[in-house]
Amino acid sequence: MEAVLNSPAGARAQSFEIRPLAAAVGAEVIGLDLGQPVGDADFRRIHQAHLEHHVLVFRDQHITPAQQVDFSRRFGPLQIHVLHQFALPEHPEVLIVSNIREDGQPIGLGDAGHFWHSDISYVDKPSLGSFLHAQELPAEGGDTLFANQHSAYDALPAELRKAIAPLRAEHSYLAKYEE
């Protein structure tokens, strides 16, 4: 997917580093402030790093939902989750993931991390990725784990890759809930 290059007004080059993580997936983007407009050249670097490392970590970001949506939209069209009741009213592209309950009702999708999953992968054309902006985390637990499916596939024996090449699978969002 092509990156959307259209520098926001006031975008200035930022000095930042992209440091691969020790795991099989991921890199940390150090020194970039997503609260500031990101210019085209900087965005190209970020987009390329995302394609190479699959997961990017931007620590200590203080951004608004509008900034999150604007930055995310540069990666391509955004999708709105089917659980509309957990979307931010003013930004339906943002799904609230939370285990907090108010007046007995959940304020967000509470079971988002209970099972291995791939966000919105059940649609015909899944999005390139998701932007998780964690705002309140427990001192322990609350881990979000990632798996590199490219590496997993590449590690399969050649005979097994050949055997599964013609196979197709259907992913249903409802399958886990039907259990």
C-alpha positions as CSV (number, residue, x, y, z in Angstrom):
1,M,0.0,0.0,0.0
2,E,1.3,3.4,-0.9
3,A,1.8,6.0,1.9
4,V,-0.3,9.1,1.6
5,L,2.2,11.9,1.2
6,N,0.6,15.2,1.9
7,S,2.6,17.1,4.6
8,P,0.3,18.8,7.1
9,A,0.7,22.6,7.5
10,G,3.6,23.5,9.6
11,A,5.4,20.2,9.2
12,R,9.1,20.5,9.9
13,A,11.7,17.7,9.7
14,Q,12.2,16.0,13.0
15,S,15.4,14.2,14.2
16,F,14.5,10.7,15.2
17,E,16.0,7.2,15.2
18,I,14.4,3.9,14.2
19,R,15.9,1.1,16.4
20,P,15.0,-2.5,15.8
21,L,13.8,-4.4,18.8
22,A,15.5,-7.6,19.9
23,A,12.4,-9.7,19.1
24,A,11.5,-11.1,15.8
25,V,9.1,-8.2,15.1
26,G,9.2,-4.5,15.8
27,A,11.2,-1.4,16.0
28,E,11.2,1.6,18.3
29,V,10.9,5.1,16.9
30,I,12.9,7.4,19.2
31,G,12.7,11.1,19.2
32,L,9.7,11.7,17.0
33,D,6.8,13.8,18.4
34,L,3.5,12.7,16.9
35,G,1.9,15.7,18.5
36,Q,3.7,17.8,15.8
37,P,2.9,17.6,12.1
38,V,5.0,14.9,10.4
39,G,6.5,15.9,7.0
40,D,6.6,13.7,4.0
41,A,10.2,12.7,4.2
42,D,9.8,11.7,7.9
43,F,6.6,9.9,7.1
44,R,8.3,7.9,4.3
45,R,10.9,6.7,6.8
46,I,8.2,5.7,9.3
47,H,6.1,4.0,6.6
48,Q,9.2,2.0,5.3
49,A,10.1,1.0,8.9
50,H,6.5,-0.2,9.4
51,L,6.7,-2.4,6.3
52,E,10.1,-3.8,7.4
53,H,9.4,-4.3,11.1
54,H,5.6,-4.7,11.1
55,V,5.2,-3.1,14.6
56,L,6.5,0.3,15.6
57,V,6.6,1.6,19.1
58,F,6.4,5.3,19.8
59,R,6.8,5.9,23.5
60,D,5.6,8.8,25.7
61,Q,3.3,10.3,23.0
62,H,0.8,12.9,24.1
63,I,-1.6,13.2,21.2
64,T,-5.3,13.9,20.8
65,P,-7.7,11.5,19.1
66,A,-7.8,13.8,16.1
67,Q,-4.0,13.7,15.8
68,Q,-4.1,9.9,16.0
69,V,-6.7,9.7,13.3
70,D,-4.9,12.2,11.0
71,F,-1.5,10.3,11.4
72,S,-3.2,6.9,10.9
73,R,-5.0,8.1,7.8
74,R,-1.6,8.7,6.1
75,F,-1.1,4.9,6.0
76,G,-4.3,4.5,4.0
77,P,-8.1,4.4,4.4
78,L,-9.2,3.8,8.0
79,Q,-11.8,1.2,8.9
80,I,-14.5,1.5,11.6
81,H,-14.9,-1.4,14.0
82,V,-18.2,-3.2,13.9
83,L,-18.7,-2.6,17.7
84,H,-19.8,1.0,17.2
85,Q,-20.9,1.3,20.9
86,F,-17.2,1.4,21.8
87,A,-16.1,4.0,19.3
88,L,-15.3,7.6,20.3
89,P,-18.4,9.6,19.2
90,E,-16.4,12.4,17.7
91,H,-13.9,10.0,16.1
92,P,-15.6,6.7,15.1
93,E,-12.3,5.4,13.7
94,V,-11.0,5.1,17.3
95,L,-12.1,2.0,19.2
96,I,-11.9,2.3,23.0
97,V,-10.3,-0.8,24.5
98,S,-10.8,-0.8,28.3
99,N,-11.8,-3.0,31.2
100,I,-13.3,-0.1,33.1
101,R,-17.0,-0.2,33.9
102,E,-19.1,2.9,34.7
103,D,-22.6,2.4,36.1
104,G,-22.2,-1.3,35.5
105,Q,-21.6,-0.8,31.8
106,P,-18.2,-1.2,30.0
107,I,-16.8,2.0,28.6
108,G,-14.8,0.0,26.0
109,L,-14.2,-3.3,24.4
110,G,-13.0,-5.3,27.5
111,D,-11.9,-8.6,25.9
112,A,-9.7,-7.3,23.1
113,G,-6.6,-9.0,24.4
114,H,-8.0,-12.2,25.7
115,F,-7.3,-14.2,22.5
116,W,-4.7,-14.1,19.8
117,H,-6.2,-12.1,17.0
118,S,-5.5,-9.9,14.1
119,D,-7.4,-6.6,14.1
120,I,-10.2,-6.4,11.5
121,S,-8.7,-9.3,9.5
122,Y,-12.1,-10.8,8.8
123,V,-12.9,-8.2,6.1
124,D,-12.2,-8.7,2.4
125,K,-9.5,-6.0,2.4
126,P,-8.0,-5.7,5.9
127,S,-6.2,-2.5,6.9
128,L,-2.4,-2.3,6.9
129,G,-2.4,-2.2,10.7
130,S,-3.7,-0.7,13.9
131,F,-2.6,2.2,16.0
132,L,-2.8,1.4,19.7
133,H,-2.5,4.5,21.9
134,A,-2.2,3.1,25.4
135,Q,-3.2,5.8,28.0
136,E,-3.6,3.9,31.2
137,L,-1.7,0.7,31.9
138,P,-1.5,-1.6,35.0
139,A,1.8,-1.8,36.9
140,E,1.9,-5.5,36.0
141,G,0.3,-7.4,33.2
142,G,-1.7,-5.8,30.5
143,D,0.8,-7.0,27.9
144,T,0.1,-6.7,24.2
145,L,2.0,-9.4,22.3
146,F,2.8,-9.5,18.6
147,A,3.7,-12.4,16.3
148,N,5.6,-12.2,13.0
149,Q,3.6,-14.3,10.6
150,H,6.1,-13.7,7.8
151,S,8.8,-15.3,9.9
152,A,6.6,-18.1,11.0
153,Y,5.7,-18.9,7.4
154,D,9.3,-18.7,6.3
155,A,10.4,-21.1,9.1
156,L,8.0,-23.8,7.8
157,P,9.6,-26.7,6.0
158,A,9.4,-26.2,2.2
159,E,7.2,-29.3,1.8
160,L,4.7,-27.9,4.3
161,R,4.6,-24.5,2.5
162,K,4.0,-26.3,-0.8
163,A,1.2,-28.4,0.7
164,I,-0.6,-25.4,2.2
165,A,0.0,-23.0,-0.7
166,P,-3.3,-23.8,-2.5
167,L,-5.4,-23.8,0.7
168,R,-7.8,-21.0,1.7
169,A,-9.3,-20.2,5.0
170,E,-12.3,-18.2,6.1
171,H,-12.0,-15.9,9.1
172,S,-15.2,-15.1,10.9
173,Y,-15.4,-12.5,13.6
174,L,-18.2,-14.3,15.3
175,A,-16.5,-17.8,15.5
176,K,-14.9,-17.1,18.9
177,Y,-18.0,-15.6,20.4
178,E,-20.1,-18.6,19.2
179,E,-18.1,-20.9,21.5
